[in-house]
Amino acid sequence: MLNSTGNSSKAFLEHKNDGIEWKTICPSCGLQEKIQTSPLVMDTSKVGDRYMVNVGIDYWIVSEKMAYLMEKWKITGYELREVIHSGKKPAQPVFQIIPTNVLPSWSSEMEHYYFITEPEERCQTCNIRGRIDYPYHYNKSDIEQNPIQDINIMKELKSNGSWAYRSVFLSERFRDLFALLEKF
Ligand SMILES: [Zn+2]
């Protein structure tokens, strides 16, 4: 699972709210999901010399050099979408990764946990808010029918405490290629 590309706050960027709609998915706790209706809008100058950056939890963007490498490495399971620049400094060409391979449903044997000290955080209606999913568990037969790609997105929603989103998973091959990069 792709969680983070660094520990500093600079590793995460924010996007503007243009083209973002919030859809309420649980009438009980009011949990919402972000729906993207147009290209991502953000200050692209903040990407700097990085390869891949998380934007607003839900999205991953890559710089031009990373887009080039992904094509060279024949990375599968994604499309790139242009990102719209909004900011005072000059724009930098960056692209949003649109994962195209949706993973199968979790195995029914997968474990879920809940913070016992914060029972009010758990929502019995959606069973998403307050739920911790780990480790991820898929049935072998489901994966054989729907082979993983280098980039994959989870079918289920999980909560980050504020809203619901889908995790992105990378293949081992892609991870190993990343490791070859001097600076990430
Ligand atoms: Zn709920």
Residues whose N, C-alpha, C, O or C-beta is under 5 A from the ligand:
A	BS01	ZN	C26 S28 C29 G30 L31 C123 T125 C126 N127 R129
